[in-house]
Amino acid sequence: MIVPAEVVDYDPRWPLWFAAIRGRLAPYLAEVSHRIEHVGSTAVPGLAAKPIIDVDIVVPSAGLVPTAVARLAAAGYVHEGDQGIAGREAFALPPDAVHYHHLYVVVDGNKAHRDHVLLRDHLRADAADRERYAARKRELAHLLTTDRGAYVTGKGALVEEMIARAGGSPTAGGPGRTGA
């Protein structure tokens, strides 16, 4: 599956794509206490975004992370570790993925999970910041085909500002650490 490399206007199909992804994941996690959350820009109605669905598998304790990782491996996902963001386990897609998405396992309320939720909820509630963020992403979109890291870094200060204003605090995770 080709990684989307453009920023597009909000697509009302994104929540449906998330529902399809959640439906595919749920049977593999049936024996694990969890919830599946739509986070990231595609979870914010009206926000321009890369057409990539960000999904958090939220478990209640760190002790359940290895079990969730094993269950997702059984579903064809490849565990990629925390990718430099403590508290967030990332996965590569299985070959049969229908919609491109980023998948993470997080512990309920940890910093990585809070940052995802704080940014999502802030952007849902604040139209001015939603527009600022969309404009910044469009300004940087040309980097998506040449330097995705620079794209993420270029959004970093604004993401950090919005998370802080939403009640979060800075961390050593670095700018743009949410991936949104």
C-alpha positions in Angstrom: 0.0 0.0 0.0 1.4 3.4 -1.0 1.8 5.9 1.8 -0.4 9.0 1.2 1.8 12.0 0.5 -0.6 14.9 0.3 -2.7 17.1 2.5 -6.3 17.1 1.4 -9.6 18.7 2.5 -11.5 16.9 5.2 -13.2 13.8 3.9 -16.5 12.7 5.6 -15.5 9.0 4.8 -12.7 9.1 7.3 -14.8 8.1 10.3 -16.2 5.3 8.2 -12.6 4.2 7.4 -11.8 4.3 11.1 -14.9 2.1 11.8 -13.8 -0.5 9.3 -10.3 -0.5 10.8 -11.7 -0.9 14.3 -14.0 -3.7 13.1 -11.0 -5.6 11.7 -9.0 -5.1 14.9 -11.7 -5.9 17.5 -11.7 -9.7 17.1 -8.0 -9.9 17.7 -8.3 -7.9 20.9 -11.4 -9.5 22.2 -9.7 -11.0 25.2 -7.7 -7.9 26.1 -9.3 -5.0 28.1 -9.1 -2.1 25.7 -10.8 0.6 23.7 -10.0 1.7 20.1 -9.9 5.5 19.5 -9.7 7.6 16.4 -7.1 10.2 17.0 -5.0 12.5 14.7 -6.2 15.0 12.1 -8.6 12.7 10.3 -10.6 12.5 13.6 -11.2 16.3 13.5 -14.2 17.2 11.3 -13.3 20.0 8.9 -9.5 19.7 9.3 -7.3 19.2 6.2 -5.1 16.1 6.6 -3.1 13.4 5.1 -5.6 10.7 4.4 -4.1 8.5 7.1 -6.3 7.2 9.9 -4.5 7.4 13.3 -5.7 4.7 15.7 -4.9 4.3 19.4 -5.5 0.9 21.0 -5.8 2.1 24.6 -5.2 -0.5 27.3 -5.7 0.2 31.1 -2.2 -0.9 32.2 1.3 -1.3 31.0 1.1 -5.0 31.8 -1.4 -5.5 29.0 0.9 -3.9 26.3 2.8 -7.1 25.5 -0.5 -9.1 25.1 -1.9 -6.4 22.8 1.3 -6.4 20.8 1.1 -10.2 20.4 -2.6 -10.0 19.3 -1.9 -7.4 16.8 1.0 -9.4 15.4 -1.5 -12.3 14.9 -3.6 -9.8 12.9 -0.6 -9.3 10.6 0.8 -6.0 12.1 4.5 -5.7 12.6 5.6 -4.2 15.9 8.1 -1.3 15.3 8.7 -0.3 18.9 8.1 3.1 20.3 9.9 5.0 17.4 11.4 7.3 19.9 8.1 8.3 21.6 8.0 6.7 25.1 4.6 5.1 25.9 3.5 4.6 22.4 4.1 1.3 20.6 3.8 1.6 16.8 3.0 -0.9 14.1 3.5 -1.4 10.4 0.4 -2.3 8.4 -0.4 -5.9 7.4 -0.3 -6.6 3.6 -4.1 -6.8 3.4 -4.8 -3.4 5.0 -7.8 -1.8 3.3 -7.2 1.8 4.5 -3.8 3.3 5.2 -3.5 4.0 8.9 -1.1 4.4 11.8 -1.6 2.1 14.7 -0.4 2.5 18.2 -0.8 0.8 21.5 -0.9 3.2 24.5 -1.7 3.0 28.2 -4.8 4.9 29.2 -3.8 8.4 30.4 -0.1 8.1 29.7 1.6 11.1 28.0 1.4 9.7 24.5 -2.3 9.0 24.9 -3.1 12.3 26.5 -1.3 14.2 23.8 -3.2 12.5 21.1 -6.6 13.1 22.8 -5.7 16.7 23.9 -4.7 17.8 20.4 -7.7 16.0 18.8 -10.2 17.5 21.2 -8.6 21.0 21.1 -8.8 21.1 17.3 -12.4 19.9 17.3 -13.3 22.7 19.6 -11.2 25.6 18.3 -11.9 26.6 14.7 -9.2 29.3 14.6 -6.5 26.8 15.6 -8.0 24.2 13.3 -7.4 26.6 10.4 -3.9 27.6 11.6 -3.0 23.9 11.8 -4.5 23.2 8.3 -2.6 26.1 6.8 0.7 25.0 8.4 0.2 21.4 7.0 -0.6 22.7 3.6 2.5 25.0 3.7 4.7 22.0 4.5 2.9 19.4 2.3 5.5 19.6 -0.4 7.9 17.9 2.0 5.8 14.7 2.1 7.3 13.4 -1.0 10.9 14.3 -0.2 11.4 14.5 3.6 8.5 13.4 5.9 10.7 14.0 8.9 11.0 17.7 8.0 7.2 17.8 7.5 6.7 16.5 11.1 9.4 18.7 12.5 7.9 21.7 10.7 4.6 21.2 12.4 6.2 20.5 15.8 6.2 23.9 17.5 2.6 24.5 16.6 1.5 21.1 17.8 3.4 21.6 21.1 1.8 25.0 21.5 -1.7 23.6 21.0 -1.1 20.6 23.3 0.1 23.0 26.0 -2.8 25.3 25.6 -5.1 22.3 25.8 -3.7 21.4 29.2 -0.7 19.2 28.2 2.9 19.8 29.1 6.1 19.7 27.1 8.2 16.5 27.0 11.5 15.3 25.7 9.5 13.6 23.0 10.3 16.5 20.7 8.3 18.6 18.3 5.6 16.9 16.3 5.7 13.8 18.4 2.0 13.0 18.0 2.3 12.2 14.4 -1.0 14.0 13.7 
